[in-house]
């Protein structure tokens, strides 16, 4: 994530967990450094999830564990693969099944 994207996420977090006074500058720089190593979209989704769970600004460790769990869930998802193929007409399938049955009976 870029510096500007980390600033955007910090701005979003300050809007969601506004407590009447800004967080200390040292805490913001720690957050900023921590966020630059993460994926932007996953971090934003994590912020939105945590906003529903936590009434106050989360600790960096809470955010990281939530973020890690979210990324692992995303990586573990199995997406269905659409298989496109042409099917034979019903008459052709019936004909082939009859031929296979006859060949099986002949081999017994």
C-alpha positions as CSV (number, residue, x, y, z in Angstrom):
1,X,0.0,0.0,0.0
2,X,1.2,3.5,-0.7
3,X,1.7,6.3,1.8
4,X,-1.4,8.1,0.5
5,X,-3.5,4.9,0.8
6,X,-2.3,4.5,4.4
7,X,-3.3,8.1,5.1
8,X,-6.7,7.4,3.6
9,X,-7.3,4.4,5.9
10,X,-6.2,6.4,8.9
11,X,-8.6,9.1,7.9
12,X,-11.4,6.5,7.6
13,X,-10.5,5.1,11.0
14,X,-10.5,8.5,12.6
15,X,-14.0,9.1,11.2
16,X,-15.3,5.7,12.5
17,X,-13.8,5.9,16.0
18,X,-13.9,9.7,16.6
19,X,-13.5,10.2,20.4
20,X,-13.4,14.0,20.5
21,X,-9.6,14.4,20.3
22,X,-7.1,13.1,17.8
23,X,-4.9,10.2,18.6
24,X,-1.3,11.0,19.7
25,X,1.1,11.7,16.8
26,X,3.4,8.8,17.9
27,X,0.4,6.4,17.7
28,X,-0.5,7.7,14.2
29,X,3.0,7.2,12.9
30,X,3.1,3.6,14.3
31,X,-0.3,3.0,12.6
32,X,0.9,4.5,9.4
33,X,4.0,2.4,9.3
34,X,2.0,-0.7,10.1
35,X,-0.5,-0.1,7.4
36,X,2.0,0.5,4.6
37,X,2.9,-3.3,4.7
38,X,-0.7,-4.4,4.1
39,X,-3.0,-4.8,1.1
40,X,-5.3,-1.7,0.8
41,X,-8.6,-3.5,0.0
42,X,-8.2,-6.1,2.7
43,X,-7.3,-3.4,5.2
44,X,-10.4,-1.3,4.4
45,X,-12.6,-4.3,4.7
46,X,-11.0,-5.1,8.0
47,X,-11.6,-1.6,9.3
48,X,-15.3,-1.8,8.3
49,X,-15.6,-5.2,10.1
50,X,-13.9,-3.9,13.2
51,X,-16.1,-0.8,13.2
52,X,-19.1,-3.0,13.9
53,X,-17.3,-5.0,16.6
54,X,-15.4,-2.4,18.5
55,X,-16.7,0.9,19.9
56,X,-13.2,2.3,20.4
57,X,-10.1,2.6,18.3
58,X,-8.6,-0.9,18.1
59,X,-5.1,-1.8,19.2
60,X,-2.6,-2.5,16.4
61,X,-2.3,-6.1,17.5
62,X,-6.1,-6.5,17.3
63,X,-6.2,-5.0,13.9
64,X,-3.3,-7.2,12.7
65,X,-4.8,-10.5,14.0
66,X,-8.2,-9.6,12.4
67,X,-6.4,-8.6,9.2
68,X,-4.4,-11.9,9.1
69,X,-7.5,-14.0,9.7
70,X,-9.4,-12.1,6.9
71,X,-6.5,-12.6,4.4
72,X,-6.3,-16.3,5.3
73,X,-10.0,-16.7,4.8
74,X,-9.8,-15.1,1.4
75,X,-6.9,-17.3,0.3
76,X,-8.7,-20.4,1.5
77,X,-11.8,-19.7,-0.6
78,X,-12.3,-22.2,-3.5
79,X,-13.9,-20.6,-6.4
80,X,-16.0,-22.8,-8.7
81,X,-14.7,-23.3,-12.2
82,X,-17.1,-23.1,-15.0
83,X,-16.5,-26.0,-17.4
84,X,-17.7,-25.3,-20.9
85,X,-18.2,-28.2,-23.2
86,X,-20.4,-29.3,-25.9
87,X,-22.7,-32.2,-25.2
88,X,-23.8,-34.8,-27.7
89,X,-27.5,-35.0,-28.6
90,X,-29.6,-37.4,-26.6
91,X,-29.9,-39.9,-29.5
92,X,-26.1,-40.0,-29.9
93,X,-25.7,-40.7,-26.2
94,X,-28.3,-43.5,-26.2
95,X,-26.5,-45.0,-29.3
96,X,-23.1,-45.0,-27.6
97,X,-24.5,-46.4,-24.3
98,X,-26.1,-49.3,-26.3
99,X,-22.7,-50.0,-28.0
100,X,-20.9,-50.0,-24.7
101,X,-23.4,-52.3,-23.1
102,X,-23.1,-54.7,-26.1
103,X,-19.3,-54.7,-25.9
104,X,-19.4,-55.4,-22.1
105,X,-21.8,-58.3,-22.6
106,X,-19.6,-59.7,-25.4
107,X,-16.5,-59.5,-23.1
108,X,-18.1,-61.5,-20.3
